[in-house]
Amino acid sequence: MKYKNSKVFIKSLILATSVLFTSNILMAEATEVKQEDAIQKTYNDFEENQYWTNDMLWAMDKGLISGYLNSKHPVTGKLGNWLNPYGNLTEGQLLTILFRYKSPDELNNTKAESNFWASVPYQLAKKYKLPVKGSLTNQSPAGKAVTRGTMAKVIASLYFGKEVTEEQAINFMYQGKLSNGYKDKNGNYPMTVESFGSKDPLKRAHIVTFIKHYDDLIQSGDKINYEDIIQLKDTLLYDAILNALLKAESVLDYSRFTQDFNEVYDTVYEVLKDHPEIIYFKSIPLGTDSSVGFNYSYPKSEIIEMNNKLEKLTDEIIAEQIQPGMNEFEKVKAIHDYVVLNSAYDYENYKNNTIPKLSYTVYGLLVNGTAVCDGYAKTMFYLLNKIGIETLYVVGKGHGEDHAWNKVKIDGLWYNLDATWDDPVPNLEGYVRYKYFLISDSKLREDHIWDNSELPDASNSTYSYIPEFFSPSDLFGDKNRNIVLHEGYFYFINQTNIFKMKTDGTNKKSLLSVKNGYLSNFVINEGWIYSLTSEDNGPKYITKMKTDGSDKQTIYSIEKGTISKFSINEDWLLIVTSNGLIKMKSDGTSKELYENVQAYNVILYNQGIYYNDLSNNRQLTRINMDGTNKQMLGDIAMDFVIYEDWIYYLGESYHLFKIKLDGTQKTKLTNFNTENLRLSGSTLFYMETYPEFKMHRLELE
């Protein structure tokens, strides 16, 4: 039902309630208003686009609630027609509305036992054993404002057929999706007993929303078990402890959840087990029968800063690595590869027995880029569970030493994953191993020992082909090169073919075959595969085809000279040749040759082409998109990346520098030998090769 303006026209029988306030006691009488008399009536305080708007219309259409016709507004005294959505609801009105919904015939046909205006609703409340304050002998609560907590108890008790506690009732409201409670200061719904606002007065707008959501639950056919709302009590305690630890609160009042300190103590350590990002917790001093204290390793301000930094980085990682449409295998591989590529095993401290505490943590790996096995396993646990992949943290021994890794659930089956042992030591930038990626228990037991009695079995060998598929000899030799995972399929080059294969190793087929030459590179962009082919003693050319192998077409070829590399930037194809730089649209149109550009690395950015000029000792250079206005930016660049208005590059003595896009504000960033620049989101990764050998990361925002 939709209304084009704020005037609501009544299309059904409405019970208009005239309200009389006497000695602060709300008395109500029901007056029947015929449809023909009411249809042209409007309400002055109806509002569109409120949380209650559609639910109010639904409730009025069902005859559950009505407005006040030609009456004084209960607050302002102004004469008019009022819905009064923000007015308080009384207990008698709550019961009347509830039974209008639940048992309208019974409400209408039950004989009143007294002249009390709410006699029948209270008679039915007694019959159904609803926890209300009023009765036929105690009539005053019928005209007094009722609380949200009482409303929750009444609705939940009616649903289960027996009286429930307020806490259980609030659990029912959450689990049945009748309410999310109130938002916290960060705009989130903590969904705790406290955030429900049980002592707040129930508004008329509240009740229509709650009854509508109750109706949605009934109509859906979903069932809420009584045992579930009891168990949810543990969830509320868990959430309260988690919230306190994340905010580094020193004390938590747990009296509204339980009176058992041992339960609180056990739940604290359950939270810590599930949330390895809480790295700063130290201990629990003695608690009382209503509160528990927490000791931390850092000051609160420092903890909040660390949490904010980790949360921001986590959000960036997930946004960058996890794309819509990814299957579970792709998600696990993306996180595995990120962890391995963006971290280094803390080998020097391991050798010297000086491993810092942070190297055992999620923070140490993600923020500092350095960790030992504990940090790797906790980070995989943290990130994978964040994106909905069920993951376990496992401890045991590897090669006879204490070790940690993970079990991961993909498509209902469990596998082992050891990201630590997939990261080479010493670190090799840009290199990922897959020897311990999604392997079975039997395979892992070749060099790992653990107690599997309380862990799920990992007996499936679906991905047993992965280690060989990604092995160094395959990757750098003539077998499998340039492997790309895209929409549930692997695409890879086997020297003379581009293959497509499902991630479980099945359905392998050739998309493109070269008879007299070899394939050296390909990229996938917007559903198309672009590949570079070099014929023996013949032309070099770039082919374009769809990801199913159809619609093959050659979009560029060169008879003399070489093509060293190509890339796609902003729908432009940039091709580095021995004859110069070719710029063309990815569909093969708008082709231009810039003979004066002899490049090693090329980046298209903000209508400019940036490259390190091979004809001029790799000078960092810029030209316009049309090839004009060549500018030397004033320094040698062995490699470079661009982020916003800055170029980060390896300059003289292989030190890291940054410079503005116009060549100004040159700044030296490192005093050590640096290699392997890589930009991931707003984070720059680079490897120190002398005097030490370790990875560094720089937040560019």
C-alpha positions in Angstrom: 0.0 0.0 0.0 1.5 3.3 -1.0 0.4 6.9 -0.4 1.6 9.8 -2.5 1.2 12.5 0.3 1.1 12.7 4.0 -2.7 12.4 4.1 -3.8 8.9 4.9 -7.3 8.0 3.7 -9.0 5.3 5.7 -10.3 2.5 3.6 -11.5 0.1 6.2 -13.4 0.1 9.5 -11.5 2.1 12.0 -11.9 2.1 15.7 -11.3 5.7 16.7 -10.3 6.1 20.3 -11.1 9.2 22.2 -8.7 9.7 25.1 -9.6 11.3 28.4 -6.8 12.3 30.8 -8.1 12.4 34.4 -5.7 12.6 37.4 -2.9 11.4 35.2 -4.8 8.2 34.5 -5.4 7.5 30.8 -9.0 6.3 30.2 -10.0 5.1 26.7 -13.3 4.5 25.0 -13.8 2.9 21.6 -16.1 4.6 19.2 -17.1 2.9 16.0 -16.7 5.2 13.0 -18.5 4.0 9.8 -16.4 3.7 6.7 -18.4 6.2 4.8 -17.9 8.8 7.6 -14.2 8.1 7.9 -12.9 7.6 4.4 -12.3 11.3 3.8 -10.6 11.9 7.2 -6.9 12.7 7.2 -4.2 12.6 9.9 -2.2 15.7 10.5 0.9 14.0 11.9 1.4 11.1 9.4 4.9 11.1 8.2 6.3 9.4 5.1 9.6 7.5 5.0 9.8 6.8 8.7 10.7 3.4 10.1 7.1 2.9 11.2 5.3 4.3 8.1 4.5 1.1 6.2 4.0 -0.9 9.4 1.5 1.8 10.7 -0.5 1.5 7.4 -0.5 -2.3 7.6 -1.7 -2.2 11.2 -4.5 0.3 10.4 -5.5 -1.7 7.4 -5.8 -4.8 9.7 -7.8 -2.8 12.2 -5.2 -3.3 14.9 -4.7 0.4 15.7 -6.5 3.6 15.0 -6.0 7.4 15.2 -7.8 10.1 17.1 -10.5 11.8 15.0 -11.4 15.4 15.7 -9.6 15.3 19.0 -7.2 17.4 20.9 -3.6 16.2 20.6 -2.7 14.6 23.9 0.5 16.7 24.1 -0.1 20.0 22.3 -3.9 20.2 22.8 -4.4 21.2 19.2 -7.7 20.0 17.6 -7.3 17.7 14.7 -7.0 14.1 13.5 -4.0 12.4 15.0 -2.0 9.2 14.8 0.3 10.2 17.7 3.0 7.8 16.6 5.4 8.9 19.3 2.9 8.8 22.1 3.2 6.2 24.9 1.2 3.1 24.7 -0.6 1.8 27.9 -0.7 -1.8 29.1 -4.4 -2.0 28.3 -3.9 -0.7 24.8 -1.0 -3.2 24.3 -3.2 -6.1 25.2 -6.0 -4.8 23.0 -3.8 -4.5 20.0 -2.2 -7.8 20.6 -5.4 -9.7 20.8 -6.9 -7.8 17.8 -4.0 -9.5 15.9 -3.8 -12.9 17.6 -7.4 -13.7 18.4 -9.8 -11.1 17.0 -12.9 -13.4 17.2 -12.1 -14.3 20.8 -11.6 -10.7 21.7 -15.0 -9.7 20.2 -17.0 -12.7 21.4 -15.7 -13.0 25.0 -18.2 -11.6 27.6 -16.8 -8.9 29.8 -16.8 -9.8 33.5 -16.9 -6.1 34.6 -17.5 -2.6 33.4 -13.7 -2.1 33.2 -12.9 -0.8 29.7 -10.1 -3.3 29.3 -11.9 -6.2 31.0 -11.8 -8.6 28.0 -8.1 -8.0 27.1 -7.1 -8.7 30.8 -9.4 -11.8 30.9 -7.5 -13.1 27.9 -4.2 -12.2 29.3 -5.0 -14.3 32.4 -6.2 -17.2 30.2 -2.9 -17.2 28.2 -0.8 -16.5 31.4 0.8 -13.3 30.0 3.1 -11.5 32.4 1.3 -8.2 32.9 0.9 -5.9 35.9 -2.8 -5.2 35.6 -5.9 -7.4 36.2 -9.6 -7.0 36.8 -8.9 -6.3 40.4 -5.8 -4.1 39.8 -7.0 -1.8 37.0 -4.6 1.2 37.3 -1.8 -0.3 35.1 -4.2 -0.5 32.2 -3.9 3.3 31.8 -0.2 3.6 32.5 2.6 3.6 30.0 4.1 0.2 29.4 7.8 -0.5 28.8 9.5 -2.1 25.8 10.7 -4.9 28.2 7.1 -5.7 29.3 6.0 -5.7 25.7 8.8 -8.2 24.8 7.8 -10.5 27.7 4.2 -10.4 26.7 4.8 -11.2 23.0 7.4 -13.9 23.7 5.3 -15.6 26.4 2.3 -15.6 24.0 4.6 -17.2 21.3 6.0 -20.0 23.5 2.8 -20.6 25.5 4.5 -20.0 28.8 6.0 -17.1 30.7 9.6 -16.2 29.9 12.1 -13.9 31.6 12.8 -10.4 30.2 16.2 -11.4 29.1 14.8 -14.5 27.3 12.1 -12.3 25.7 14.7 -9.9 24.4 16.6 -12.8 23.0 13.4 -13.9 21.2 13.0 -10.3 19.8 16.5 -10.5 18.3 16.4 -14.1 17.1 12.9 -13.7 15.6 14.1 -10.4 13.9 11.4 -8.5 15.6 13.9 -5.9 16.6 17.6 -5.0 16.4 17.4 -2.8 19.5 19.0 0.7 19.5 22.2 1.7 17.7 25.4 2.4 19.6 27.4 5.6 19.1 29.2 4.0 16.1 25.9 3.3 14.3 26.0 -0.4 15.0 23.4 -2.6 16.6 25.1 -4.5 19.5 21.9 -6.4 20.2 22.5 -6.8 23.9 19.9 -6.7 26.7 21.1 -3.2 27.5 20.8 -1.9 23.9 17.2 -3.1 23.6 16.1 -0.3 26.0 13.8 -2.5 28.1 13.0 0.3 30.5 12.0 2.8 27.8 8.3 3.5 27.3 6.7 1.7 24.4 5.6 4.0 21.7 2.6 3.6 19.3 5.1 3.5 16.4 7.0 0.7 18.2 4.1 -1.6 18.7 3.0 -1.6 15.0 6.6 -2.3 14.0 6.9 -5.2 16.5 3.6 -6.7 15.6 4.3 -6.5 11.8 7.7 -8.2 12.3 6.0 -10.8 14.5 3.6 -11.4 11.7 6.5 -11.7 9.3 8.0 -14.4 11.5 4.7 -16.3 11.7 4.1 -16.1 7.9 7.6 -17.2 7.1 7.1 -20.6 8.8 10.3 -20.3 10.7 10.3 -21.6 14.3 12.1 -20.2 17.3 12.8 -22.9 19.8 12.6 -22.1 23.5 16.0 -23.7 24.0 17.5 -21.3 21.5 16.6 -18.2 23.4 18.0 -19.7 26.6 21.3 -20.5 24.8 21.3 -17.0 23.4 22.0 -15.8 26.9 25.5 -17.0 26.5 25.8 -15.1 23.2 24.8 -11.9 25.0 27.4 -12.4 27.7 30.0 -13.3 25.0 29.1 -10.1 23.0 29.3 -7.9 26.1 32.8 -9.3 26.9 34.0 -9.0 23.3 32.7 -5.4 23.2 34.5 -4.5 26.4 37.8 -6.0 25.3 37.7 -4.3 21.9 37.2 -1.0 23.7 39.9 -1.8 26.3 37.4 -1.3 29.1 38.9 -2.0 32.5 35.6 -3.2 34.2 32.5 -5.0 32.9 29.3 -5.3 34.9 28.0 -8.8 34.0 25.2 -9.0 36.5 22.5 -8.6 33.8 23.8 -11.8 32.1 24.8 -14.2 34.9 25.7 -14.4 38.6 28.4 -17.1 37.9 31.9 -15.6 37.8 33.4 -18.9 36.6 31.1 -18.7 33.5 32.4 -15.1 32.9 36.0 -16.3 33.3 35.5 -19.2 30.8 33.7 -16.9 28.4 36.6 -14.4 28.4 39.0 -17.0 27.2 36.5 -18.3 24.7 36.4 -14.7 23.3 40.1 -14.5 23.2 40.3 -17.9 21.4 37.8 -16.7 18.7 39.4 -13.2 18.3 43.2 -13.4 17.9 43.1 -9.7 17.0 42.8 -8.9 20.7 46.6 -9.1 21.3 46.8 -6.7 24.3 44.8 -8.6 26.9 47.0 -9.5 29.9 45.0 -11.0 32.8 41.8 -11.0 34.9 42.2 -9.7 38.4 39.8 -11.1 41.0 36.3 -10.2 40.2 33.1 -9.8 42.2 29.7 -11.4 42.0 28.6 -8.7 39.6 31.7 -7.3 37.8 35.0 -8.4 36.3 38.2 -6.5 35.6 40.7 -6.7 32.8 44.4 -5.9 32.7 46.1 -4.9 29.4 49.6 -4.8 28.1 49.3 -1.3 26.7 47.6 2.0 27.7 44.0 2.3 26.5 44.8 5.1 24.0 47.5 3.0 22.4 45.2 0.0 22.2 42.5 2.0 20.5 45.0 3.3 18.0 46.3 -0.2 17.3 42.7 -1.5 16.9 41.8 1.3 14.5 44.9 0.7 12.4 44.3 -3.1 12.3 40.6 -2.7 11.5 41.3 -0.2 8.7 44.0 -2.5 7.2 41.7 -5.5 7.5 38.9 -3.7 5.7 41.3 -2.7 2.9 42.6 -6.3 2.5 39.2 -7.8 2.3 38.0 -5.1 -0.1 41.0 -5.6 -2.4 41.3 -9.4 -2.3 37.7 -10.6 -2.1 35.7 -9.8 -5.2 31.9 -10.4 -5.8 31.2 -13.8 -7.3 34.3 -15.5 -5.8 33.8 -19.1 -4.7 35.2 -20.4 -1.4 38.4 -21.8 -3.0 39.1 -18.4 -4.6 38.6 -16.6 -1.3 40.9 -19.0 0.6 43.6 -18.7 -2.1 43.4 -14.9 -2.2 43.9 -14.7 1.6 46.6 -17.3 1.6 48.5 -15.5 -1.2 48.1 -12.1 0.5 49.5 -13.4 3.8 52.5 -15.1 2.2 53.3 -12.2 -0.2 52.9 -9.5 2.4 54.9 -10.9 5.3 58.2 -12.5 6.1 59.1 -15.1 8.7 60.9 -13.6 11.6 63.9 -15.8 11.0 66.7 -13.7 12.6 64.8 -13.4 15.9 63.9 -17.1 15.7 67.6 -18.0 15.3 68.6 -15.8 18.2 65.8 -16.8 20.4 64.7 -13.1 20.6 61.2 -13.3 19.0 59.1 -10.3 20.1 55.6 -10.8 21.3 54.1 -9.0 18.3 55.6 -11.7 16.0 53.2 -14.2 17.5 50.2 -12.0 16.6 47.8 -10.9 13.8 49.0 -7.4 14.3 52.6 -8.4 13.9 52.0 -10.0 10.6 49.4 -7.6 9.0 50.8 -4.3 10.3 54.5 -5.0 10.8 54.8 -7.6 8.1 56.7 -10.0 10.3 55.6 -13.1 12.2 56.3 -16.7 13.2 54.0 -19.6 12.7 51.6 -18.5 15.5 51.1 -15.2 13.8 50.6 -16.8 10.4 48.0 -19.3 11.7 46.2 -16.7 13.7 46.1 -14.3 10.8 44.6 -17.0 8.5 42.1 -17.8 11.2 41.2 -14.1 11.6 40.9 -13.1 8.0 39.1 -16.3 6.7 36.5 -16.3 9.5 36.0 -12.6 8.7 34.9 -13.4 5.2 32.7 -16.4 6.2 35.1 -19.3 5.7 35.0 -21.6 8.6 38.6 -22.0 9.8 40.3 -23.6 12.8 43.5 -22.9 14.6 45.6 -26.0 15.1 48.7 -26.6 17.2 51.1 -29.5 17.1 54.7 -30.1 15.9 56.4 -29.6 12.6 59.8 -31.3 12.1 59.8 -32.0 15.9 59.3 -28.3 16.9 56.2 -26.6 18.3 54.1 -25.3 15.3 50.7 -23.9 14.4 48.6 -24.0 11.2 45.0 -24.2 10.1 42.1 -26.4 9.0 39.8 -24.8 6.5 36.3 -25.8 5.3 35.6 -25.4 1.6 32.3 -26.6 0.1 31.5 -28.6 3.2 34.9 -30.5 3.3 37.9 -29.9 5.5 41.5 -29.4 4.4 44.8 -28.5 6.0 46.6 -25.2 5.3 50.0 -24.2 6.6 50.8 -20.6 5.4 54.0 -20.5 7.4 55.6 -23.3 5.4 54.3 -21.9 2.2 56.4 -18.7 2.8 60.0 -19.3 1.8 62.8 -18.6 4.4 64.6 -16.4 3.8 61.8 -14.4 2.2 61.5 -14.3 -1.6 59.5 -11.3 -2.6 56.7 -12.2 -5.0 56.9 -15.9 -4.5 54.2 -18.2 -3.0 54.5 -21.9 -2.4 51.5 -24.2 -2.4 53.0 -27.4 -0.9 50.8 -27.1 2.2 47.8 -25.5 0.6 44.5 -27.5 1.1 46.1 -30.9 1.7 44.8 -33.9 3.5 45.6 -35.2 6.9 47.6 -38.1 5.5 49.7 -35.8 3.4 50.3 -33.4 6.3 51.3 -36.2 8.6 54.4 -36.7 6.5 56.1 -33.8 8.5 53.4 -32.6 11.1 52.2 -34.2 14.3 49.0 -33.2 16.1 46.1 -34.5 18.2 43.2 -34.8 15.8 40.7 -36.4 18.2 38.7 -33.2 18.6 39.2 -31.9 15.1 37.4 -32.7 11.9 39.0 -35.2 9.6 40.5 -33.8 6.4 40.5 -36.8 4.2 39.6 -35.3 0.8 42.2 -34.9 -1.9 40.4 -32.7 -4.3 43.2 -30.2 -4.4 46.1 -32.6 -4.3 47.2 -31.5 -7.7 47.8 -27.9 -6.5 51.4 -28.3 -5.2 52.7 -29.8 -8.4 50.6 -27.3 -10.5 52.3 -24.4 -8.8 55.7 -26.0 -8.3 58.8 -23.9 -9.2 59.7 -26.1 -12.1 56.2 -25.7 -13.5 56.0 -22.0 -12.8 59.4 -21.0 -14.2 60.0 -23.8 -16.7 58.1 -24.9 -19.8 55.0 -26.4 -18.1 52.7 -23.9 -16.4 53.4 -20.2 -16.5 51.4 -17.0 -15.8 48.7 -18.7 -13.8 45.5 -16.6 -13.3 42.5 -17.5 -11.2 39.4 -16.0 -12.6 35.7 -16.7 -11.7 36.3 -20.2 -10.6 38.8 -21.3 -13.3 42.5 -21.4 -13.6 43.9 -19.9 -16.8 47.5 -20.7 -17.6 50.2 -21.0 -20.3 51.9 -24.2 -21.2 54.4 -22.6 -23.7 52.2 -23.3 -26.7 48.7 -23.3 -25.3 46.5 -21.2 -23.1 44.5 -23.6 -20.9 41.3 -23.2 -18.8 40.6 -25.6 -15.9 38.2 -25.7 -13.0 39.8 -25.1 -9.5 39.2 -28.8 -8.6 41.5 -29.8 -11.5 38.8 -31.0 -13.8 37.5 -29.8 -17.2 40.9 -28.8 -18.5 40.8 -27.5 -22.1 42.9 -25.5 -24.5 41.6 -22.1 -25.5 44.5 -21.1 -27.8 47.2 -23.2 -29.5 50.4 -21.9 -31.2 52.1 -24.3 -33.6 55.2 -22.4 -34.7 56.3 -20.3 -31.8 55.4 -19.7 -28.1 53.1 -17.8 -25.8 54.9 -15.7 -23.3 52.2 -13.7 -21.5 48.4 -13.0 -21.1 46.1 -10.9 -19.1 42.3 -11.1 -18.4 40.3 -7.9 -18.6 36.5 -7.4 -18.7 35.8 -10.9 -19.9 38.5 -11.0 -22.5 41.9 -12.7 -22.7 44.8 -10.7 -24.2 47.8 -12.8 -25.1 51.3 -12.3 -26.6 52.6 -14.7 -29.2 56.0 -14.9 -30.8 56.3 -16.9 -34.0 59.6 -18.6 -34.7 61.4 -16.3 -37.1 58.2 -14.5 -37.7 55.8 -11.9 -36.4 54.9 -11.1 -32.9 51.3 -10.4 -32.2 48.7 -9.8 -29.5 45.5 -11.9 -29.7 42.2 -11.1 -28.0 39.5 -13.7 -27.2 36.7 -14.3 -24.8 37.3 -16.4 -21.7 35.5 -19.3 -23.2 37.9 -19.3 -26.2 35.5 -17.8 -28.7 35.7 -14.7 -30.9 39.5 -14.9 -31.4 41.1 -11.9 -33.2 44.5 -10.4 -33.7 44.5 -6.8 -32.6 48.2 -6.0 -33.1 51.2 -7.5 -34.8 54.7 -6.5 -35.6 56.9 -8.0 -38.4 60.2 -6.6 -37.3 61.4 -6.0 -33.8 60.2 -7.4 -30.5 57.4 -7.0 -28.0 58.8 -7.1 -24.5 55.6 -6.6 -22.5 52.1 -5.2 -22.6 49.5 -4.0 -20.1 45.9 -2.7 -19.9 45.2 0.6 -18.1 41.9 2.3 -18.1 40.8 0.4 -21.3 44.0 1.4 -23.1 46.5 -1.3 -24.2 50.1 -0.2 -23.8 52.6 -2.3 -25.7 56.3 -2.0 -25.2 58.2 -2.8 -28.4 61.7 -2.3 -29.7 60.2 0.2 -32.2 58.6 2.4 -29.5 55.5 2.4 -27.3 52.2 1.4 -28.9 49.1 2.9 -27.4 45.7 1.6 -28.5 42.2 0.9 -27.3 41.6 -2.6 -26.0 39.4 -3.2 -29.0 42.3 -2.6 -31.4 41.2 1.0 -32.4 42.9 4.4 -31.9 46.4 2.9 -32.4 49.4 5.2 -32.1 53.1 4.7 -32.1 55.4 6.8 -30.0 58.9 6.1 -31.5 60.6 8.3 -29.0 59.5 6.1 -26.1 61.9 3.3 -25.2 60.5 2.0 -22.0 61.0 -0.7 -19.4 58.1 0.0 -17.1 55.0 2.0 -18.3 52.1 3.3 -16.2 49.1 5.3 -17.5 47.9 7.7 -14.9 45.7 10.9 -15.0 46.0 11.4 -18.8 49.7 11.0 -18.7 52.1 8.1 -19.6 54.9 7.6 -17.2 57.9 5.4 -17.9 61.6 4.8 -17.2 63.4 5.7 -20.5 65.8 3.0 -21.6 67.3 5.4 -24.2 68.3 7.7 -21.4 69.7 5.5 -18.6 66.1 4.8 -17.2 65.3 8.4 -16.5 61.9 8.8 -15.1 59.8 10.4 -17.9 56.3 11.6 -18.6 54.5 12.3 -21.9 50.9 13.3 -22.6 48.4 10.8 -23.8 48.9 12.1 -27.4 52.7 11.6 -27.1 53.5 15.3 -26.8 55.2 17.3 -24.1 57.9 14.9 -23.1 59.2 15.8 -19.6 62.3 14.4 -17.8 61.3 14.2 -14.1 64.9 14.4 -13.1 66.0 11.0 -11.7 66.9 7.4 -12.6 64.2 4.9 -11.8 65.0 1.2 -11.8 61.3 0.5 -10.9 58.4 2.7 -9.9 54.7 2.8 -8.8 52.2 5.7 -8.6 49.8 6.4 -5.8 47.6 9.5 -6.0 50.0 12.4 -6.8 53.3 10.7 -5.9 55.7 8.5 -7.7 57.6 6.0 -5.5 60.7 4.7 -7.2 64.0 2.9 -6.8 66.6 5.5 -7.6 70.3 5.9 -7.1 72.0 3.2 -5.1 68.7 1.3 -5.2 67.3 3.6 -2.4 63.6 4.3 -2.2 62.5 7.9 -3.2 59.2 9.7 -3.8 58.6 12.6 -6.1 55.5 14.6 -7.2 54.0 13.8 -10.6 55.5 17.1 -11.9 59.0 16.1 -10.7 59.1 18.4 -7.6 59.5 17.6 -3.9 61.9 14.7 -4.3 62.2 12.9 -0.9 64.5 10.1 0.1 62.7 7.4 2.0 65.3 4.7 2.7 69.1 4.5 3.3 69.4 0.9 2.4 69.3 -1.3 -0.7 65.7 -1.8 -1.8 64.1 -4.1 -4.4 60.7 -5.4 -5.5 58.3 -2.4 -5.1 54.7 -3.6 -4.9 51.6 -1.5 -4.3 48.6 -3.1 -2.6 45.8 -0.7 -2.0 47.3 2.2 -0.1 50.2 0.1 1.2 53.6 0.0 -0.5 55.7 -3.1 0.1 59.4 -3.3 -0.6 62.3 -5.5 0.3 65.5 -4.5 2.0 68.4 -6.5 0.7 71.3 -4.9 2.5 72.5 -4.5 5.2 69.6 -6.7 6.3 67.2 -8.9 4.4 63.6 -8.2 5.3 60.3 -6.9 4.1 59.1 -3.4 4.8 55.6 -1.8 4.3 54.7 1.9 4.1 51.1 3.2 4.6 50.7 5.9 1.9 47.5 7.5 3.2 
